[in-house]
Amino acid sequence: MFWSKWWKTITVIVGIIALTVGGIVLANNMSNTGDIALDDTFTSKFIDRSVKADDGFHFFESQNGHYTMWFPSGYYLKEEGPMYVSKDHYERLSMRQDKDGDHKLGGNEFVGEVRTMYRGAVTQGGIDTNLRMLLDDVSYNGDHKEIGTEDTVIYYGSSNFGLKDKRAFITDPKESYANKYFALIQDKEGDQFLTVKYSLFCPNEDESACGNNGEEEAHFFDTFIRNIKFR
């Protein structure tokens, strides 16, 4: 009798353990989407899956609550400072493309990095100053365009960054290809703005081969900057 009860107890315990382990494995498999934007613990907490975005993007809400954007699939948010800083009137984000997972790129494609900086409670003079600083930093001779959406004014452009004798130089992207995209998005109704720098790194020694994807990269950047909304 004793051994019979003991064996039943052991059987019940083993069954409970098996169900628990099976449930954990199933939950992990269900949560593993293959998209690092959704699977990364830090990045995913800013993404609202209930809000629809175009294919290749997810709806993203800033921690300070002042803006939303479409976060690119296959990218993750760098958590450590100074790559990530969030305050009420200032936020800095650094998004890196997943090079080692399912989104690994081939030899003739760029690997991307998107860096954004949000500022609030800024005067128009402060916004103008930041635009000049952005153009001085990444544009070719200040070249840029301006477009308007329902809620924002966007100043944007592209350039080609290169290195010669360990010194950086900027050339006209029309003469080669663009590997740097930039924008300043200004809220029409308030005192907020956000700057974006989209940098492309070619894994191929012959970087000119990456220029074949210019239209795709330009479309990606245009979609990204047009879907930044202020609150």
Biotite code that builds the C-alpha atoms (Angstrom):
import biotite.structure as struc

atoms = struc.array([
    struc.Atom([0.000, 0.000, 0.000], chain_id="A", res_id=1, res_name="MET", atom_name="CA", element="C"),
    struc.Atom([2.787, 2.427, 0.968], chain_id="A", res_id=2, res_name="PHE", atom_name="CA", element="C"),
    struc.Atom([4.739, 1.791, -2.231], chain_id="A", res_id=3, res_name="TRP", atom_name="CA", element="C"),
    struc.Atom([1.578, 2.132, -4.332], chain_id="A", res_id=4, res_name="SER", atom_name="CA", element="C"),
    struc.Atom([0.820, 5.590, -2.869], chain_id="A", res_id=5, res_name="LYS", atom_name="CA", element="C"),
    struc.Atom([4.458, 6.612, -3.183], chain_id="A", res_id=6, res_name="TRP", atom_name="CA", element="C"),
    struc.Atom([4.550, 5.603, -6.864], chain_id="A", res_id=7, res_name="TRP", atom_name="CA", element="C"),
    struc.Atom([1.324, 7.521, -7.592], chain_id="A", res_id=8, res_name="LYS", atom_name="CA", element="C"),
    struc.Atom([2.785, 10.611, -5.907], chain_id="A", res_id=9, res_name="THR", atom_name="CA", element="C"),
    struc.Atom([5.968, 10.384, -7.963], chain_id="A", res_id=10, res_name="ILE", atom_name="CA", element="C"),
    struc.Atom([3.911, 9.949, -11.141], chain_id="A", res_id=11, res_name="THR", atom_name="CA", element="C"),
    struc.Atom([1.832, 13.048, -10.367], chain_id="A", res_id=12, res_name="VAL", atom_name="CA", element="C"),
    struc.Atom([4.959, 15.138, -9.630], chain_id="A", res_id=13, res_name="ILE", atom_name="CA", element="C"),
    struc.Atom([6.658, 14.024, -12.847], chain_id="A", res_id=14, res_name="VAL", atom_name="CA", element="C"),
    struc.Atom([3.494, 14.840, -14.787], chain_id="A", res_id=15, res_name="GLY", atom_name="CA", element="C"),
    struc.Atom([3.308, 18.334, -13.297], chain_id="A", res_id=16, res_name="ILE", atom_name="CA", element="C"),
    struc.Atom([6.973, 18.979, -14.125], chain_id="A", res_id=17, res_name="ILE", atom_name="CA", element="C"),
    struc.Atom([6.474, 17.769, -17.691], chain_id="A", res_id=18, res_name="ALA", atom_name="CA", element="C"),
    struc.Atom([3.445, 19.998, -18.197], chain_id="A", res_id=19, res_name="LEU", atom_name="CA", element="C"),
    struc.Atom([5.277, 23.004, -16.739], chain_id="A", res_id=20, res_name="THR", atom_name="CA", element="C"),
    struc.Atom([8.358, 22.503, -18.899], chain_id="A", res_id=21, res_name="VAL", atom_name="CA", element="C"),
    struc.Atom([6.212, 21.873, -21.960], chain_id="A", res_id=22, res_name="GLY", atom_name="CA", element="C"),
    struc.Atom([4.261, 25.054, -21.312], chain_id="A", res_id=23, res_name="GLY", atom_name="CA", element="C"),
    struc.Atom([7.439, 27.091, -21.002], chain_id="A", res_id=24, res_name="ILE", atom_name="CA", element="C"),
    struc.Atom([8.864, 25.652, -24.225], chain_id="A", res_id=25, res_name="VAL", atom_name="CA", element="C"),
    struc.Atom([5.585, 26.278, -26.060], chain_id="A", res_id=26, res_name="LEU", atom_name="CA", element="C"),
    struc.Atom([5.427, 29.854, -24.782], chain_id="A", res_id=27, res_name="ALA", atom_name="CA", element="C"),
    struc.Atom([8.994, 30.501, -25.872], chain_id="A", res_id=28, res_name="ASN", atom_name="CA", element="C"),
    struc.Atom([8.337, 29.074, -29.318], chain_id="A", res_id=29, res_name="ASN", atom_name="CA", element="C"),
    struc.Atom([5.194, 31.164, -29.695], chain_id="A", res_id=30, res_name="MET", atom_name="CA", element="C"),
    struc.Atom([7.008, 34.338, -28.673], chain_id="A", res_id=31, res_name="SER", atom_name="CA", element="C"),
    struc.Atom([9.943, 33.728, -31.016], chain_id="A", res_id=32, res_name="ASN", atom_name="CA", element="C"),
    struc.Atom([8.780, 35.461, -34.183], chain_id="A", res_id=33, res_name="THR", atom_name="CA", element="C"),
    struc.Atom([12.135, 35.582, -35.963], chain_id="A", res_id=34, res_name="GLY", atom_name="CA", element="C"),
    struc.Atom([11.955, 39.387, -35.987], chain_id="A", res_id=35, res_name="ASP", atom_name="CA", element="C"),
    struc.Atom([14.365, 40.846, -33.461], chain_id="A", res_id=36, res_name="ILE", atom_name="CA", element="C"),
    struc.Atom([12.191, 43.975, -33.152], chain_id="A", res_id=37, res_name="ALA", atom_name="CA", element="C"),
    struc.Atom([9.505, 41.779, -31.561], chain_id="A", res_id=38, res_name="LEU", atom_name="CA", element="C"),
    struc.Atom([11.727, 39.202, -29.859], chain_id="A", res_id=39, res_name="ASP", atom_name="CA", element="C"),
    struc.Atom([14.199, 41.562, -28.190], chain_id="A", res_id=40, res_name="ASP", atom_name="CA", element="C"),
    struc.Atom([13.014, 42.178, -24.622], chain_id="A", res_id=41, res_name="THR", atom_name="CA", element="C"),
    struc.Atom([13.940, 45.859, -24.523], chain_id="A", res_id=42, res_name="PHE", atom_name="CA", element="C"),
    struc.Atom([12.785, 46.812, -28.032], chain_id="A", res_id=43, res_name="THR", atom_name="CA", element="C"),
    struc.Atom([9.473, 44.964, -27.933], chain_id="A", res_id=44, res_name="SER", atom_name="CA", element="C"),
    struc.Atom([8.173, 46.806, -24.873], chain_id="A", res_id=45, res_name="LYS", atom_name="CA", element="C"),
    struc.Atom([7.843, 49.989, -26.964], chain_id="A", res_id=46, res_name="PHE", atom_name="CA", element="C"),
    struc.Atom([5.953, 48.281, -29.806], chain_id="A", res_id=47, res_name="ILE", atom_name="CA", element="C"),
    struc.Atom([2.162, 48.129, -29.903], chain_id="A", res_id=48, res_name="ASP", atom_name="CA", element="C"),
    struc.Atom([1.180, 45.151, -32.066], chain_id="A", res_id=49, res_name="ARG", atom_name="CA", element="C"),
    struc.Atom([-2.488, 46.166, -31.997], chain_id="A", res_id=50, res_name="SER", atom_name="CA", element="C"),
    struc.Atom([-1.757, 49.248, -34.146], chain_id="A", res_id=51, res_name="VAL", atom_name="CA", element="C"),
    struc.Atom([-1.303, 48.577, -37.868], chain_id="A", res_id=52, res_name="LYS", atom_name="CA", element="C"),
    struc.Atom([1.770, 49.695, -39.786], chain_id="A", res_id=53, res_name="ALA", atom_name="CA", element="C"),
    struc.Atom([2.953, 48.881, -43.294], chain_id="A", res_id=54, res_name="ASP", atom_name="CA", element="C"),
    struc.Atom([4.779, 45.636, -44.000], chain_id="A", res_id=55, res_name="ASP", atom_name="CA", element="C"),
    struc.Atom([8.337, 45.881, -42.724], chain_id="A", res_id=56, res_name="GLY", atom_name="CA", element="C"),
    struc.Atom([7.436, 48.179, -39.816], chain_id="A", res_id=57, res_name="PHE", atom_name="CA", element="C"),
    struc.Atom([5.882, 48.124, -36.340], chain_id="A", res_id=58, res_name="HIS", atom_name="CA", element="C"),
    struc.Atom([4.068, 50.851, -34.436], chain_id="A", res_id=59, res_name="PHE", atom_name="CA", element="C"),
    struc.Atom([6.424, 52.328, -31.832], chain_id="A", res_id=60, res_name="PHE", atom_name="CA", element="C"),
    struc.Atom([5.657, 54.658, -28.907], chain_id="A", res_id=61, res_name="GLU", atom_name="CA", element="C"),
    struc.Atom([8.390, 56.724, -27.283], chain_id="A", res_id=62, res_name="SER", atom_name="CA", element="C"),
    struc.Atom([8.969, 56.336, -23.568], chain_id="A", res_id=63, res_name="GLN", atom_name="CA", element="C"),
    struc.Atom([8.352, 60.025, -22.891], chain_id="A", res_id=64, res_name="ASN", atom_name="CA", element="C"),
    struc.Atom([5.005, 59.854, -24.693], chain_id="A", res_id=65, res_name="GLY", atom_name="CA", element="C"),
    struc.Atom([5.635, 62.821, -27.013], chain_id="A", res_id=66, res_name="HIS", atom_name="CA", element="C"),
    struc.Atom([5.801, 61.010, -30.355], chain_id="A", res_id=67, res_name="TYR", atom_name="CA", element="C"),
    struc.Atom([5.212, 57.764, -32.226], chain_id="A", res_id=68, res_name="THR", atom_name="CA", element="C"),
    struc.Atom([6.878, 56.269, -35.288], chain_id="A", res_id=69, res_name="MET", atom_name="CA", element="C"),
    struc.Atom([7.104, 53.143, -37.401], chain_id="A", res_id=70, res_name="TRP", atom_name="CA", element="C"),
    struc.Atom([9.949, 50.978, -36.139], chain_id="A", res_id=71, res_name="PHE", atom_name="CA", element="C"),
    struc.Atom([11.667, 48.901, -38.862], chain_id="A", res_id=72, res_name="PRO", atom_name="CA", element="C"),
    struc.Atom([11.463, 45.115, -38.774], chain_id="A", res_id=73, res_name="SER", atom_name="CA", element="C"),
    struc.Atom([14.798, 43.413, -38.302], chain_id="A", res_id=74, res_name="GLY", atom_name="CA", element="C"),
    struc.Atom([16.132, 46.251, -36.157], chain_id="A", res_id=75, res_name="TYR", atom_name="CA", element="C"),
    struc.Atom([16.649, 46.378, -32.405], chain_id="A", res_id=76, res_name="TYR", atom_name="CA", element="C"),
    struc.Atom([16.998, 49.249, -29.966], chain_id="A", res_id=77, res_name="LEU", atom_name="CA", element="C"),
    struc.Atom([20.330, 49.675, -28.222], chain_id="A", res_id=78, res_name="LYS", atom_name="CA", element="C"),
    struc.Atom([19.584, 49.785, -24.510], chain_id="A", res_id=79, res_name="GLU", atom_name="CA", element="C"),
    struc.Atom([22.808, 51.051, -22.967], chain_id="A", res_id=80, res_name="GLU", atom_name="CA", element="C"),
    struc.Atom([23.655, 54.738, -22.640], chain_id="A", res_id=81, res_name="GLY", atom_name="CA", element="C"),
    struc.Atom([24.509, 56.927, -24.391], chain_id="A", res_id=82, res_name="PRO", atom_name="CA", element="C"),
    struc.Atom([22.789, 55.020, -27.227], chain_id="A", res_id=83, res_name="MET", atom_name="CA", element="C"),
    struc.Atom([19.488, 55.243, -25.342], chain_id="A", res_id=84, res_name="TYR", atom_name="CA", element="C"),
    struc.Atom([18.488, 58.293, -23.309], chain_id="A", res_id=85, res_name="VAL", atom_name="CA", element="C"),
    struc.Atom([14.888, 59.238, -22.507], chain_id="A", res_id=86, res_name="SER", atom_name="CA", element="C"),
    struc.Atom([13.761, 62.378, -20.680], chain_id="A", res_id=87, res_name="LYS", atom_name="CA", element="C"),
    struc.Atom([10.649, 64.523, -20.924], chain_id="A", res_id=88, res_name="ASP", atom_name="CA", element="C"),
    struc.Atom([12.054, 67.024, -23.422], chain_id="A", res_id=89, res_name="HIS", atom_name="CA", element="C"),
    struc.Atom([14.941, 64.970, -24.822], chain_id="A", res_id=90, res_name="TYR", atom_name="CA", element="C"),
    struc.Atom([15.263, 61.454, -26.208], chain_id="A", res_id=91, res_name="GLU", atom_name="CA", element="C"),
    struc.Atom([18.041, 59.694, -28.106], chain_id="A", res_id=92, res_name="ARG", atom_name="CA", element="C"),
    struc.Atom([17.586, 56.338, -29.840], chain_id="A", res_id=93, res_name="LEU", atom_name="CA", element="C"),
    struc.Atom([19.975, 54.096, -31.763], chain_id="A", res_id=94, res_name="SER", atom_name="CA", element="C"),
    struc.Atom([18.481, 51.322, -33.893], chain_id="A", res_id=95, res_name="MET", atom_name="CA", element="C"),
    struc.Atom([20.743, 48.648, -35.341], chain_id="A", res_id=96, res_name="ARG", atom_name="CA", element="C"),
    struc.Atom([19.938, 46.122, -38.006], chain_id="A", res_id=97, res_name="GLN", atom_name="CA", element="C"),
    struc.Atom([20.197, 42.501, -36.913], chain_id="A", res_id=98, res_name="ASP", atom_name="CA", element="C"),
    struc.Atom([23.238, 41.186, -38.802], chain_id="A", res_id=99, res_name="LYS", atom_name="CA", element="C"),
    struc.Atom([23.427, 37.756, -37.172], chain_id="A", res_id=100, res_name="ASP", atom_name="CA", element="C"),
    struc.Atom([19.856, 36.527, -37.204], chain_id="A", res_id=101, res_name="GLY", atom_name="CA", element="C"),
    struc.Atom([17.334, 35.725, -39.917], chain_id="A", res_id=102, res_name="ASP", atom_name="CA", element="C"),
    struc.Atom([17.761, 39.208, -41.369], chain_id="A", res_id=103, res_name="HIS", atom_name="CA", element="C"),
    struc.Atom([21.458, 38.764, -42.177], chain_id="A", res_id=104, res_name="LYS", atom_name="CA", element="C"),
    struc.Atom([22.269, 40.638, -45.366], chain_id="A", res_id=105, res_name="LEU", atom_name="CA", element="C"),
    struc.Atom([24.244, 39.450, -48.336], chain_id="A", res_id=106, res_name="GLY", atom_name="CA", element="C"),
    struc.Atom([27.389, 40.878, -49.884], chain_id="A", res_id=107, res_name="GLY", atom_name="CA", element="C"),
    struc.Atom([25.633, 43.436, -52.076], chain_id="A", res_id=108, res_name="ASN", atom_name="CA", element="C"),
    struc.Atom([23.292, 44.913, -49.486], chain_id="A", res_id=109, res_name="GLU", atom_name="CA", element="C"),
    struc.Atom([23.723, 47.526, -46.814], chain_id="A", res_id=110, res_name="PHE", atom_name="CA", element="C"),
    struc.Atom([23.551, 46.976, -43.080], chain_id="A", res_id=111, res_name="VAL", atom_name="CA", element="C"),
    struc.Atom([21.667, 49.889, -41.544], chain_id="A", res_id=112, res_name="GLY", atom_name="CA", element="C"),
    struc.Atom([21.752, 52.016, -38.429], chain_id="A", res_id=113, res_name="GLU", atom_name="CA", element="C"),
    struc.Atom([19.133, 54.646, -37.582], chain_id="A", res_id=114, res_name="VAL", atom_name="CA", element="C"),
    struc.Atom([19.811, 57.297, -34.950], chain_id="A", res_id=115, res_name="ARG", atom_name="CA", element="C"),
    struc.Atom([17.141, 59.728, -33.812], chain_id="A", res_id=116, res_name="THR", atom_name="CA", element="C"),
    struc.Atom([17.120, 62.678, -31.429], chain_id="A", res_id=117, res_name="MET", atom_name="CA", element="C"),
    struc.Atom([13.894, 64.204, -30.090], chain_id="A", res_id=118, res_name="TYR", atom_name="CA", element="C"),
    struc.Atom([13.724, 67.691, -28.574], chain_id="A", res_id=119, res_name="ARG", atom_name="CA", element="C"),
    struc.Atom([10.718, 69.413, -27.050], chain_id="A", res_id=120, res_name="GLY", atom_name="CA", element="C"),
    struc.Atom([10.025, 72.883, -25.637], chain_id="A", res_id=121, res_name="ALA", atom_name="CA", element="C"),
    struc.Atom([12.277, 74.460, -28.284], chain_id="A", res_id=122, res_name="VAL", atom_name="CA", element="C"),
    struc.Atom([11.914, 77.863, -29.941], chain_id="A", res_id=123, res_name="THR", atom_name="CA", element="C"),
    struc.Atom([11.820, 78.271, -33.711], chain_id="A", res_id=124, res_name="GLN", atom_name="CA", element="C"),
    struc.Atom([15.304, 79.753, -33.505], chain_id="A", res_id=125, res_name="GLY", atom_name="CA", element="C"),
    struc.Atom([16.500, 76.612, -31.754], chain_id="A", res_id=126, res_name="GLY", atom_name="CA", element="C"),
    struc.Atom([14.961, 74.427, -34.442], chain_id="A", res_id=127, res_name="ILE", atom_name="CA", element="C"),
    struc.Atom([16.615, 76.494, -37.190], chain_id="A", res_id=128, res_name="ASP", atom_name="CA", element="C"),
    struc.Atom([19.960, 76.152, -35.423], chain_id="A", res_id=129, res_name="THR", atom_name="CA", element="C"),
    struc.Atom([19.601, 72.384, -35.186], chain_id="A", res_id=130, res_name="ASN", atom_name="CA", element="C"),
    struc.Atom([18.751, 72.191, -38.884], chain_id="A", res_id=131, res_name="LEU", atom_name="CA", element="C"),
    struc.Atom([21.910, 74.117, -39.768], chain_id="A", res_id=132, res_name="ARG", atom_name="CA", element="C"),
    struc.Atom([23.957, 71.842, -37.523], chain_id="A", res_id=133, res_name="MET", atom_name="CA", element="C"),
    struc.Atom([22.456, 68.760, -39.164], chain_id="A", res_id=134, res_name="LEU", atom_name="CA", element="C"),
    struc.Atom([23.224, 70.038, -42.675], chain_id="A", res_id=135, res_name="LEU", atom_name="CA", element="C"),
    struc.Atom([26.767, 71.018, -41.706], chain_id="A", res_id=136, res_name="ASP", atom_name="CA", element="C"),
    struc.Atom([27.325, 67.568, -40.255], chain_id="A", res_id=137, res_name="ASP", atom_name="CA", element="C"),
    struc.Atom([25.969, 65.209, -42.905], chain_id="A", res_id=138, res_name="VAL", atom_name="CA", element="C"),
    struc.Atom([24.793, 67.026, -46.058], chain_id="A", res_id=139, res_name="SER", atom_name="CA", element="C"),
    struc.Atom([26.697, 67.649, -49.277], chain_id="A", res_id=140, res_name="TYR", atom_name="CA", element="C"),
    struc.Atom([27.080, 71.439, -49.503], chain_id="A", res_id=141, res_name="ASN", atom_name="CA", element="C"),
    struc.Atom([23.849, 71.914, -47.563], chain_id="A", res_id=142, res_name="GLY", atom_name="CA", element="C"),
    struc.Atom([21.730, 70.208, -50.248], chain_id="A", res_id=143, res_name="ASP", atom_name="CA", element="C"),
    struc.Atom([18.320, 69.175, -48.971], chain_id="A", res_id=144, res_name="HIS", atom_name="CA", element="C"),
    struc.Atom([14.610, 69.266, -49.785], chain_id="A", res_id=145, res_name="LYS", atom_name="CA", element="C"),
    struc.Atom([11.495, 70.261, -47.890], chain_id="A", res_id=146, res_name="GLU", atom_name="CA", element="C"),
    struc.Atom([8.119, 68.546, -47.837], chain_id="A", res_id=147, res_name="ILE", atom_name="CA", element="C"),
    struc.Atom([5.015, 68.999, -45.728], chain_id="A", res_id=148, res_name="GLY", atom_name="CA", element="C"),
    struc.Atom([2.607, 66.453, -44.312], chain_id="A", res_id=149, res_name="THR", atom_name="CA", element="C"),
    struc.Atom([-0.666, 67.120, -42.531], chain_id="A", res_id=150, res_name="GLU", atom_name="CA", element="C"),
    struc.Atom([1.097, 67.562, -39.179], chain_id="A", res_id=151, res_name="ASP", atom_name="CA", element="C"),
    struc.Atom([4.796, 68.083, -39.892], chain_id="A", res_id=152, res_name="THR", atom_name="CA", element="C"),
    struc.Atom([7.393, 69.911, -41.968], chain_id="A", res_id=153, res_name="VAL", atom_name="CA", element="C"),
    struc.Atom([10.257, 67.683, -43.084], chain_id="A", res_id=154, res_name="ILE", atom_name="CA", element="C"),
    struc.Atom([13.706, 68.815, -44.210], chain_id="A", res_id=155, res_name="TYR", atom_name="CA", element="C"),
    struc.Atom([15.610, 65.893, -45.681], chain_id="A", res_id=156, res_name="TYR", atom_name="CA", element="C"),
    struc.Atom([18.410, 64.797, -47.974], chain_id="A", res_id=157, res_name="GLY", atom_name="CA", element="C"),
    struc.Atom([21.176, 62.285, -48.630], chain_id="A", res_id=158, res_name="SER", atom_name="CA", element="C"),
    struc.Atom([24.917, 62.190, -49.158], chain_id="A", res_id=159, res_name="SER", atom_name="CA", element="C"),
    struc.Atom([27.850, 59.862, -49.664], chain_id="A", res_id=160, res_name="ASN", atom_name="CA", element="C"),
    struc.Atom([30.309, 59.440, -46.804], chain_id="A", res_id=161, res_name="PHE", atom_name="CA", element="C"),
    struc.Atom([33.789, 58.104, -47.469], chain_id="A", res_id=162, res_name="GLY", atom_name="CA", element="C"),
    struc.Atom([37.204, 57.787, -45.826], chain_id="A", res_id=163, res_name="LEU", atom_name="CA", element="C"),
    struc.Atom([40.555, 58.782, -47.255], chain_id="A", res_id=164, res_name="LYS", atom_name="CA", element="C"),
    struc.Atom([43.728, 58.617, -45.195], chain_id="A", res_id=165, res_name="ASP", atom_name="CA", element="C"),
    struc.Atom([41.501, 58.031, -42.145], chain_id="A", res_id=166, res_name="LYS", atom_name="CA", element="C"),
    struc.Atom([39.677, 61.315, -42.768], chain_id="A", res_id=167, res_name="ARG", atom_name="CA", element="C"),
    struc.Atom([35.969, 61.505, -43.543], chain_id="A", res_id=168, res_name="ALA", atom_name="CA", element="C"),
    struc.Atom([34.719, 63.374, -46.579], chain_id="A", res_id=169, res_name="PHE", atom_name="CA", element="C"),
    struc.Atom([31.298, 63.985, -48.116], chain_id="A", res_id=170, res_name="ILE", atom_name="CA", element="C"),
    struc.Atom([30.509, 63.793, -51.828], chain_id="A", res_id=171, res_name="THR", atom_name="CA", element="C"),
    struc.Atom([27.486, 64.258, -54.056], chain_id="A", res_id=172, res_name="ASP", atom_name="CA", element="C"),
    struc.Atom([25.374, 61.059, -53.909], chain_id="A", res_id=173, res_name="PRO", atom_name="CA", element="C"),
    struc.Atom([24.297, 61.633, -57.512], chain_id="A", res_id=174, res_name="LYS", atom_name="CA", element="C"),
    struc.Atom([27.856, 60.928, -58.620], chain_id="A", res_id=175, res_name="GLU", atom_name="CA", element="C"),
    struc.Atom([28.042, 57.596, -56.793], chain_id="A", res_id=176, res_name="SER", atom_name="CA", element="C"),
    struc.Atom([25.361, 56.425, -54.359], chain_id="A", res_id=177, res_name="TYR", atom_name="CA", element="C"),
    struc.Atom([23.848, 57.497, -51.052], chain_id="A", res_id=178, res_name="ALA", atom_name="CA", element="C"),
    struc.Atom([25.016, 55.817, -47.876], chain_id="A", res_id=179, res_name="ASN", atom_name="CA", element="C"),
    struc.Atom([23.752, 58.511, -45.522], chain_id="A", res_id=180, res_name="LYS", atom_name="CA", element="C"),
    struc.Atom([20.191, 59.831, -45.247], chain_id="A", res_id=181, res_name="TYR", atom_name="CA", element="C"),
    struc.Atom([19.147, 62.602, -42.892], chain_id="A", res_id=182, res_name="PHE", atom_name="CA", element="C"),
    struc.Atom([16.046, 64.548, -41.888], chain_id="A", res_id=183, res_name="ALA", atom_name="CA", element="C"),
    struc.Atom([14.645, 67.029, -39.401], chain_id="A", res_id=184, res_name="LEU", atom_name="CA", element="C"),
    struc.Atom([10.933, 66.575, -38.737], chain_id="A", res_id=185, res_name="ILE", atom_name="CA", element="C"),
    struc.Atom([9.221, 69.580, -37.141], chain_id="A", res_id=186, res_name="GLN", atom_name="CA", element="C"),
    struc.Atom([5.804, 69.613, -35.506], chain_id="A", res_id=187, res_name="ASP", atom_name="CA", element="C"),
    struc.Atom([3.630, 72.203, -37.270], chain_id="A", res_id=188, res_name="LYS", atom_name="CA", element="C"),
    struc.Atom([1.544, 72.914, -34.200], chain_id="A", res_id=189, res_name="GLU", atom_name="CA", element="C"),
    struc.Atom([4.148, 72.977, -31.460], chain_id="A", res_id=190, res_name="GLY", atom_name="CA", element="C"),
    struc.Atom([7.707, 73.376, -30.325], chain_id="A", res_id=191, res_name="ASP", atom_name="CA", element="C"),
    struc.Atom([8.951, 69.847, -30.991], chain_id="A", res_id=192, res_name="GLN", atom_name="CA", element="C"),
    struc.Atom([11.270, 68.316, -33.561], chain_id="A", res_id=193, res_name="PHE", atom_name="CA", element="C"),
    struc.Atom([13.123, 65.098, -34.234], chain_id="A", res_id=194, res_name="LEU", atom_name="CA", element="C"),
    struc.Atom([16.291, 64.526, -36.282], chain_id="A", res_id=195, res_name="THR", atom_name="CA", element="C"),
    struc.Atom([17.078, 61.285, -38.075], chain_id="A", res_id=196, res_name="VAL", atom_name="CA", element="C"),
    struc.Atom([20.396, 59.980, -39.407], chain_id="A", res_id=197, res_name="LYS", atom_name="CA", element="C"),
    struc.Atom([20.245, 56.758, -41.397], chain_id="A", res_id=198, res_name="TYR", atom_name="CA", element="C"),
    struc.Atom([23.709, 55.314, -42.015], chain_id="A", res_id=199, res_name="SER", atom_name="CA", element="C"),
    struc.Atom([24.453, 52.412, -44.353], chain_id="A", res_id=200, res_name="LEU", atom_name="CA", element="C"),
    struc.Atom([27.454, 50.126, -44.075], chain_id="A", res_id=201, res_name="PHE", atom_name="CA", element="C"),
    struc.Atom([28.358, 47.811, -46.925], chain_id="A", res_id=202, res_name="CYS", atom_name="CA", element="C"),
    struc.Atom([29.777, 44.389, -45.947], chain_id="A", res_id=203, res_name="PRO", atom_name="CA", element="C"),
    struc.Atom([31.243, 44.006, -49.429], chain_id="A", res_id=204, res_name="ASN", atom_name="CA", element="C"),
    struc.Atom([34.770, 45.285, -50.000], chain_id="A", res_id=205, res_name="GLU", atom_name="CA", element="C"),
    struc.Atom([33.499, 46.775, -53.256], chain_id="A", res_id=206, res_name="ASP", atom_name="CA", element="C"),
    struc.Atom([31.124, 49.276, -51.651], chain_id="A", res_id=207, res_name="GLU", atom_name="CA", element="C"),
    struc.Atom([29.903, 50.577, -54.998], chain_id="A", res_id=208, res_name="SER", atom_name="CA", element="C"),
    struc.Atom([27.964, 47.320, -55.421], chain_id="A", res_id=209, res_name="ALA", atom_name="CA", element="C"),
    struc.Atom([25.717, 48.381, -52.556], chain_id="A", res_id=210, res_name="CYS", atom_name="CA", element="C"),
    struc.Atom([24.538, 51.352, -54.586], chain_id="A", res_id=211, res_name="GLY", atom_name="CA", element="C"),
    struc.Atom([22.296, 49.005, -56.549], chain_id="A", res_id=212, res_name="ASN", atom_name="CA", element="C"),
    struc.Atom([19.783, 49.208, -53.702], chain_id="A", res_id=213, res_name="ASN", atom_name="CA", element="C"),
    struc.Atom([19.443, 52.988, -53.789], chain_id="A", res_id=214, res_name="GLY", atom_name="CA", element="C"),
    struc.Atom([15.746, 53.145, -54.667], chain_id="A", res_id=215, res_name="GLU", atom_name="CA", element="C"),
    struc.Atom([14.842, 50.630, -51.973], chain_id="A", res_id=216, res_name="GLU", atom_name="CA", element="C"),
    struc.Atom([16.829, 52.481, -49.298], chain_id="A", res_id=217, res_name="GLU", atom_name="CA", element="C"),
    struc.Atom([15.355, 55.855, -50.308], chain_id="A", res_id=218, res_name="ALA", atom_name="CA", element="C"),
    struc.Atom([11.833, 54.412, -50.110], chain_id="A", res_id=219, res_name="HIS", atom_name="CA", element="C"),
    struc.Atom([12.555, 52.933, -46.678], chain_id="A", res_id=220, res_name="PHE", atom_name="CA", element="C"),
    struc.Atom([13.790, 56.285, -45.379], chain_id="A", res_id=221, res_name="PHE", atom_name="CA", element="C"),
    struc.Atom([10.872, 58.209, -46.896], chain_id="A", res_id=222, res_name="ASP", atom_name="CA", element="C"),
    struc.Atom([8.384, 55.848, -45.223], chain_id="A", res_id=223, res_name="THR", atom_name="CA", element="C"),
    struc.Atom([10.192, 56.167, -41.903], chain_id="A", res_id=224, res_name="PHE", atom_name="CA", element="C"),
    struc.Atom([10.292, 59.976, -41.750], chain_id="A", res_id=225, res_name="ILE", atom_name="CA", element="C"),
    struc.Atom([6.720, 60.465, -42.986], chain_id="A", res_id=226, res_name="ARG", atom_name="CA", element="C"),
    struc.Atom([5.330, 58.325, -40.164], chain_id="A", res_id=227, res_name="ASN", atom_name="CA", element="C"),
    struc.Atom([6.822, 60.202, -37.231], chain_id="A", res_id=228, res_name="ILE", atom_name="CA", element="C"),
    struc.Atom([3.902, 61.796, -35.380], chain_id="A", res_id=229, res_name="LYS", atom_name="CA", element="C"),
    struc.Atom([4.045, 64.192, -32.449], chain_id="A", res_id=230, res_name="PHE", atom_name="CA", element="C"),
    struc.Atom([1.664, 64.295, -29.505], chain_id="A", res_id=231, res_name="ARG", atom_name="CA", element="C"),
])
